[in-house]
């Protein structure tokens, strides 16, 4: 790989603002962490990136996602406005 063209890649903490959950990983966002830092459980200080949603608070992963009843919607639409036969 050529030197000087790739972004910095290092440890960074992603903090879920909705659930109050944080996890440590490696990312290229270490250079764009906006100067905020957090002391992690291992005693080291890492840059932190705040995210609005993660696997801890996302409805799909938490099991609170609603399943859309598309067949019921179509039937309700047809009852309300009637079926149209046509080309």
N, C-alpha and C positions, 0 to 999 in steps of 0.2 A: 504494500500500500504506500502511496505517496505521502510524504510528510507535509503537514501544514494545511491540508484541505478537509480533514475530517473534524467534526465537532468533538469537544471533550466528552468523555464517557466515564462516569464515576458514580459513586453511591449517592442516592438522594432518597428522601422520605416523602412519600405521597400521603397526604392527610385528607381523609374524607370529611368534609365539613358537615354533611347531613347526619352521619352516624357517629362521628367522633372517633373513627378508626384510623390508624396509621400503619403503614408498612414500609419497610426498607427494601430498596431494590437498586439496580443500576440503570442509568438512563443518560441520554444525551441532553436532557433538560437541566442537567446540573449547572450549565452555564447561564440558564434563563430562570433560575430559582428566585429571582427578585431580591436577593440579599437576606431573606429570612432564613433563620437556622433554628434547629431544634436539637436538644440533647436527647440522644437515644438511650435505650436501656443498657447498652454496653459501655456507656460513659463517654462516647465520642459525640462530637457535634457535626451534624449533617445539614446540608441545605434542604429546605422543605418546599414542596409544591402543593398548594391547596387545590383540591378537585371538588366539584359539586356532587359527584355521584361515583360510586365504585361498586364492586361486587357485594359489598356488605349492605348497601342501601338501595341497590337497583331492584325494582319489583320482580323482574324475571328470576333473579337468583335467590330472592328471599321468599318466593312462593306467593307473593301477594298480587301477582299479575292477573288482570282480568282477561278471561277468554271471551272474545267477541263472538256473538251468536249471529253469524252472517246469514244463515238460512232464515232465522226468525226475522231479521231485518228486511230481507227480500219479501217474505210473506206479508209482513206488516205494510210495506210499501205497496204491494199489489192489492191488498185489501183497501187501503186508503185511496189509491188513485186508479185502481182497476188495471186489469191486464189489457194490453193493446196487442191485437193481432195485426201483423203487417209484414211488410217486406224487410 
